[in-house]
Amino acid sequence: MWGDETTPGYWEWESGTELVRVAWRAVVAQDGTWTTGGSEFWGLAFTRYPDGRHVAQVVGPSLRPRTMSLRAGEVSWGVDLPPHVFWRGLAKTSVVDELRDLPTERVGERWWFELGGVRWPVPAVAELDATVERLRANGLLVAEPLIGAVLAGAEVDVPDRTVRRRFQATTGLRRGQVEQLRRARRAYTLLTTGRPLAEAAVEAGFADQAHMTRELRRLAGLTPARLLDDGTTSL
């Protein structure tokens, strides 16, 4: 399902818990860079470097492209979380466009990371779901049902002002920003299937092709044509 540590590549799969959008693993073959576009999703990531050192990070939601330097032999794994899921005690607005390192240390043969004032063992790939469930059981990882419903397009009997306030507090972003990110990702998906630029723009909800081009350049750092040709950028 997720390859092995000697086979370079990237894998992602559905998690066994509804708090996780996808779980993933990456094994780096050679030095290079990888750029990801803006996203309302966020998560928890772990990396083991060739020298054995481990790093744990909170990956915040983003409104701009994020370029990461990769080194041959690195192995990374983690979970992407839906925007309506948040860490209790961590203001998600404070990690927008950030990769925030968490305190880590090695004790004996095991590496540990600190989150919410508690020390947790760095999970193996097969332990990701169990770690998420443990965080939920301890009250650190929480789903906000109201914002989950809003993101799913459901009607909610709550004042707009309350929705706006809780939306940004939960997701770290404004509702309009999330809609922009979704439009851009929809356009990118359409373009990768061969849809002409003008058709993709209209179907994704942009005013026109120029509008789509501006938004993709802002969120991914590349025009649509260059984004499709580039092998080191994703949205």
Buried (B, 14 or more C-beta within 10 A) or exposed (E): EBBEEEEBEBBBEEBEBEBBBBBBBBBBEEEEEBBBBBBBBBBBBBBBEEEEEBBBBBBBBBBEBBEEEBEEBBBBBBBBBBBBBBBEEBEBBEBBEBBEEBEBEEEEEEBBBEBBEEEBEBBEBEEBBEBBBBBBEEEBBBBBEBBBBBBEEEEEEEEEEEBEEBBBBBBBBEBEBBEBBBBBBBBBEBBEEEBEBEEBBBEBBBEEBEBBBEBBBBBBBBBBEEBBEEEEBBB
